[in-house]
Amino acid sequence: MAAAASGGRVVVVTGAARGIGRSIAERFVAAGDTVATIYRGGELPEGVHGFVADVTDTAAVDAAFSDIESTLGPVTVLVANAGMTRDQLLMRMTDEEFEQVVDVNLTGTFRCVRRASKGMIRARSGRIVLVGSVVGLYGGPGQVNYSSTKAALVGMARSVTRELGSRGITANVVAPGFVETDMTAALPEDTQKKYLASIPAARFASTDEVAGVVQFLASDAAGYISGAVIPVDGGLGMGH
């Protein structure tokens, strides 16, 4: 695959201890890249260098990137994957439930993109991949906070593209649909059937299928793709 030919870069994947982030990190490691993660805790995949920091803390994010740069080298790929949900119906959602999700999913991503872009601008090269969601454009009941943050990532990637595109830097959004994770496995069987009925592919994605698209967007082959939203949702969000 083209991405493997680009091995040897320094790739930062936020939140690589589990789920989609873990599969993304594993793919880059397998391709020969040097992979680091900024994460809050948990067991990391083999070969991933861990730097503990909370993405809601600007000073901690900046320090983690400085540590990565001094230890491993300039960051050439950022995959902003760290995120959280606090689902609640609109009328019951508290300010805290809204603001906490925004601070992690949106402002946390901004902090990482801002810091990673410094080295990319100097190098006149870089890949930024933001992990969004089908609900960012499709919507989801009980997810006003989460869907708002994921929709905002589209504006972020497109603004970064307009600002930094002439410096060899791309910024794109991968928008997964339902993915086979511990979270979906814990859903009641009836709920899983209801979700499956709405997906043309009639199945959930594997985390590796999402990771493969992320790896492509970070590869040389995707050098002329920027400001795009790539759905990995089995057709669930078509037209959105």
VMD Tcl script that draws the C-alpha trace (Angstrom):
set ca {
  {0.00 0.00 0.00}
  {1.19 3.53 -0.73}
  {1.29 4.49 2.93}
  {3.87 1.82 3.68}
  {6.24 3.48 1.24}
  {6.04 6.63 3.37}
  {7.28 4.78 6.49}
  {9.72 6.36 8.88}
  {7.70 9.46 9.69}
  {6.72 10.59 13.18}
  {2.98 10.10 13.59}
  {0.97 11.32 16.60}
  {-2.38 9.60 17.23}
  {-4.33 11.00 20.16}
  {-6.23 8.47 22.26}
  {-4.47 5.33 20.97}
  {-5.18 3.09 23.97}
  {-8.43 1.67 22.65}
  {-10.99 1.47 19.85}
  {-10.40 3.28 16.57}
  {-7.32 5.10 17.85}
  {-5.66 1.83 18.77}
  {-6.22 0.36 15.29}
  {-4.91 3.55 13.66}
  {-1.74 3.45 15.74}
  {-1.22 -0.25 14.98}
  {-1.49 0.39 11.23}
  {1.13 3.13 11.27}
  {3.48 0.98 13.39}
  {3.07 -1.88 10.89}
  {3.96 0.53 8.07}
  {7.27 1.36 9.73}
  {6.36 4.79 11.07}
  {7.43 6.04 14.49}
  {4.15 6.36 16.39}
  {3.45 8.38 19.51}
  {0.21 8.98 21.35}
  {-1.08 11.62 23.69}
  {-3.46 9.79 25.99}
  {-4.87 9.77 29.49}
  {-4.05 6.17 30.40}
  {-4.47 2.53 29.46}
  {-2.38 -0.15 27.79}
  {-0.90 0.87 24.45}
  {-0.27 -1.28 21.37}
  {3.25 -2.61 20.96}
  {5.61 -0.07 19.44}
  {3.61 3.01 20.38}
  {5.39 5.67 22.46}
  {3.04 7.00 25.14}
  {2.95 10.60 26.41}
  {0.36 11.20 29.11}
  {-1.54 14.48 28.79}
  {-5.11 15.73 28.95}
  {-6.18 17.42 25.70}
  {-8.24 19.92 27.74}
  {-4.98 21.33 29.18}
  {-3.12 23.57 26.73}
  {0.15 23.56 28.68}
  {0.07 19.75 28.94}
  {-0.57 19.36 25.20}
  {2.27 21.75 24.34}
  {4.64 19.94 26.73}
  {3.72 16.53 25.29}
  {4.46 17.70 21.74}
  {7.76 19.19 22.88}
  {8.66 15.85 24.48}
  {7.70 13.97 21.32}
  {9.75 16.32 19.12}
  {12.85 16.12 21.34}
  {12.58 12.34 21.78}
  {11.38 11.14 18.38}
  {11.73 14.04 15.93}
  {9.46 16.49 14.09}
  {5.81 15.45 13.85}
  {4.78 14.92 10.24}
  {1.33 13.36 10.76}
  {-1.33 14.21 13.35}
  {-4.40 12.04 13.78}
  {-6.77 13.78 16.22}
  {-8.86 10.90 17.48}
  {-9.38 11.54 21.21}
  {-13.04 12.10 22.01}
  {-15.87 11.44 24.42}
  {-19.66 11.29 24.59}
  {-22.08 12.43 27.27}
  {-25.40 11.67 25.63}
  {-28.50 13.34 26.99}
  {-31.78 14.65 25.59}
  {-31.66 18.33 24.70}
  {-34.05 19.51 27.43}
  {-32.10 17.62 30.10}
  {-28.57 18.35 28.88}
  {-26.65 20.50 31.35}
  {-24.16 23.22 30.49}
  {-21.45 20.97 31.93}
  {-22.45 18.01 29.72}
  {-22.29 20.25 26.66}
  {-19.12 22.11 27.58}
  {-17.14 19.03 28.62}
  {-17.73 17.32 25.27}
  {-16.84 20.53 23.40}
  {-13.65 20.95 25.43}
  {-12.42 17.42 24.66}
  {-13.68 16.82 21.12}
  {-13.41 20.28 19.59}
  {-11.13 22.53 21.65}
  {-8.88 19.57 22.46}
  {-8.51 18.86 18.77}
  {-7.79 22.54 18.12}
  {-5.03 22.52 20.76}
  {-3.36 19.53 19.10}
  {-3.73 20.89 15.56}
  {-2.37 24.29 16.55}
  {0.69 22.77 18.24}
  {1.41 20.15 15.56}
  {1.12 22.69 12.75}
  {4.15 24.65 14.00}
  {6.60 21.97 12.90}
  {4.63 21.21 9.74}
  {4.79 24.86 8.67}
  {8.57 24.87 9.18}
  {8.90 21.64 7.19}
  {6.43 22.82 4.54}
  {4.85 19.38 4.75}
  {2.30 17.63 6.93}
  {-0.85 15.56 7.22}
  {-3.67 16.35 9.62}
  {-6.53 13.84 9.92}
  {-9.45 14.61 12.22}
  {-11.68 11.72 13.32}
  {-15.23 12.96 13.02}
  {-18.48 10.98 12.89}
  {-21.44 10.35 10.63}
  {-23.60 12.11 13.24}
  {-21.68 15.33 12.60}
  {-23.78 15.85 9.45}
  {-26.51 13.22 9.90}
  {-27.42 14.14 13.47}
  {-28.21 11.88 16.39}
  {-30.91 12.07 19.07}
  {-29.45 12.75 22.50}
  {-26.20 13.90 20.90}
  {-26.55 17.65 20.43}
  {-23.19 18.13 22.16}
  {-21.30 15.33 20.38}
  {-22.74 15.97 16.90}
  {-22.02 19.70 17.21}
  {-18.34 19.01 17.91}
  {-18.04 16.56 15.03}
  {-19.73 18.94 12.58}
  {-17.33 21.68 13.70}
  {-14.32 19.54 12.76}
  {-15.37 19.93 9.11}
  {-15.08 23.71 9.37}
  {-11.77 23.33 11.17}
  {-10.24 21.08 8.51}
  {-11.44 23.33 5.70}
  {-10.15 26.49 7.36}
  {-6.78 24.85 8.01}
  {-6.71 23.77 4.35}
  {-7.30 27.34 3.15}
  {-4.72 28.70 5.60}
  {-1.95 26.12 5.21}
  {-2.65 24.33 1.93}
  {0.06 26.23 0.05}
  {2.67 24.91 2.51}
  {2.23 21.25 1.63}
  {-0.11 20.56 4.55}
  {-3.42 18.72 4.12}
  {-6.30 18.54 6.61}
  {-9.17 16.08 6.22}
  {-11.98 14.52 8.24}
  {-12.74 10.81 8.43}
  {-16.37 10.29 9.44}
  {-17.01 6.76 10.74}
  {-20.49 5.37 11.17}
  {-21.21 2.53 13.58}
  {-18.01 0.68 14.40}
  {-17.42 -2.62 16.19}
  {-16.08 -1.45 19.55}
  {-16.70 -2.35 23.19}
  {-19.32 0.40 23.24}
  {-21.42 -0.99 20.37}
  {-20.97 -4.57 21.64}
  {-22.55 -3.50 24.95}
  {-25.73 -2.25 23.25}
  {-28.88 -4.34 23.69}
  {-29.47 -6.78 20.82}
  {-32.68 -5.03 19.75}
  {-30.84 -1.71 19.54}
  {-28.08 -3.27 17.47}
  {-30.66 -4.73 15.07}
  {-32.33 -1.33 14.71}
  {-29.02 0.32 13.86}
  {-28.08 -2.44 11.39}
  {-31.41 -2.03 9.59}
  {-30.50 1.59 8.77}
  {-27.07 0.75 7.30}
  {-27.06 -0.24 3.60}
  {-23.98 -2.43 4.19}
  {-26.00 -4.28 6.89}
  {-23.03 -4.51 9.25}
  {-20.86 -2.37 11.51}
  {-17.37 -1.33 10.40}
  {-14.25 -2.86 11.87}
  {-11.88 -0.40 13.52}
  {-9.25 -1.47 10.97}
  {-11.46 -0.32 8.09}
  {-11.52 3.17 9.57}
  {-7.77 3.01 10.24}
  {-7.10 2.09 6.61}
  {-8.77 5.27 5.37}
  {-6.82 7.36 7.90}
  {-3.59 5.75 6.75}
  {-4.41 6.51 3.11}
  {-5.12 10.19 3.88}
  {-1.72 10.41 5.59}
  {0.07 8.85 2.61}
  {1.83 10.42 -0.36}
  {-0.99 9.15 -2.58}
  {-3.42 11.55 -0.87}
  {-1.28 14.66 -1.30}
  {-3.94 16.44 -3.38}
  {-6.87 15.62 -1.07}
  {-7.59 18.33 1.49}
  {-10.66 19.76 3.19}
  {-12.52 16.54 2.42}
  {-14.94 14.56 4.56}
  {-14.49 10.84 3.91}
  {-17.40 8.76 5.25}
  {-16.63 5.23 6.46}
  {-20.19 4.33 7.32}
  {-21.45 1.62 4.94}
  {-23.69 4.18 3.21}
  {-25.55 5.25 6.37}
  {-25.08 9.00 5.89}
  {-25.32 9.23 2.08}
  {-26.04 12.74 0.89}
  {-25.11 14.39 4.18}
}
mol new
graphics top color blue
foreach p $ca { graphics top sphere $p radius 0.5 }
foreach p [lrange $ca 0 end-1] q [lrange $ca 1 end] { graphics top cylinder $p $q radius 0.2 }
display resetview
